[in-house]
Amino acid sequence: MKWIDGLACDEIGEGPAVVLVHAGIADRRMWKHQRDGLSDRHRVISYDWRGYGESADPAGELVHHEDLLRVMDGLGVERATLVGDSMGGSHAVEAALVAPDRVAGLVLIASGVSGHAWPEEMIAQARERVHSTVPADRLARYRSGTAEEVLPGDLDAFARAHVLWQVAGPDRGLDDLDPEVWELAFAMMRRVFERAWSRPPVGERHLSAKDRLHEITAPTLVINGLADVPAIQAVSDLLTEGIKGARRLDLPDTGHLPPLERHAEVNTALAGFLDELNR
């Protein structure tokens, strides 16, 4: 592991650089299969967002796409293909907008996009299925960082419900996930909220990328899980339609973390996409 300005980073392999940007419900451990599968022909870099995994807590406003470029700078990477899952995809899109010459390609998996408002039905479903697992007064204290302690049972319940809703998907259940996928997803999710609830919230600054997708010139592959939350799948539609020449891969029976749940299919798609870029 290496440290770049408080960000925990791993790199393995040699060749054209690939930077893996994890989901907001995970950390860099979600990329274990991609690190193994791509490092024979590529320099594969993964890192934890600031405030996630093993990285340091944020000292002020978070600007995730700047941290992404900071990792590239710190490791001497001039140009790379960026692979992002969920809001990691959103950060990759923002990096491609501010530094297009440094982005050889984009792979956006179950991606978000800044400037997009989640529909009320999705927010209501999250409240019903996830937020309701913790009493409202305690959840408010956790989110404000004012709780004297974070109860382990609350962390367990919230993380379990979130994995079921998003990683499995709203129409699937625990039995639909491989036990190894469940265990790692739960461990990462629990750690996300353990850290977030143990400190005051910090602001984040984003571009409004939704209306600028036509500016992206990097070859782009969009990967979507057909069991994911429908409103998240709708963002894959926006990206496919908004980024000129973007290609699309839909994976059946797949939730919000395809690189973990469908690693063989994702690795095959990544390898083919990268081979084309390198040619």
Salt bridges, closest charged atoms under 4 A:
ASP5 OD2 - ARG50 NH2 3.52
ASP5 OD2 - ARG70 NE 3.51
ASP10 OD2 - ARG28 NE 2.69
GLU11 OE2 - LYS2 NZ 2.44
GLU11 OE1 - ARG43 NE 2.74
ASP27 OD2 - ARG29 NH2 2.80
ASP48 OD2 - ARG28 NH1 2.56
GLU54 OE1 - ARG28 NH2 2.82
ASP57 OD1 - ARG195 NH2 2.53
ASP57 OD1 - ARG199 NH1 3.38
GLU61 OE1 - ARG205 NE 3.23
GLU66 OE2 - ARG205 NH2 3.51
ASP67 OD1 - ARG50 NH2 2.78
ASP67 OD1 - ARG70 NH1 2.41
ASP73 OD1 - ARG102 NH1 2.68
GLU94 OE1 - HIS65 ND1 3.04
GLU94 OE2 - HIS206 ND1 3.14
GLU120 OE2 - ARG127 NH1 3.19
ASP137 OD2 - ARG141 NH1 3.92
ASP154 OD2 - ARG138 NE 2.76
ASP156 OD1 - ARG190 NE 2.57
GLU194 OE1 - ARG191 NH1 3.27
GLU204 OE1 - HIS64 NE2 3.67
GLU204 OE1 - HIS206 NE2 2.98
GLU215 OE1 - ARG212 NH2 2.95
ASP228 OD2 - HIS256 ND1 2.73
ASP237 OD1 - ARG248 NH1 3.05
ASP250 OD1 - ARG248 NE 2.95
GLU261 OE2 - ARG172 NH2 2.68
GLU261 OE2 - ARG262 NH2 3.50
ASP275 OD1 - ARG41 NH2 3.24
GLU276 OE1 - ARG247 NH2 2.84
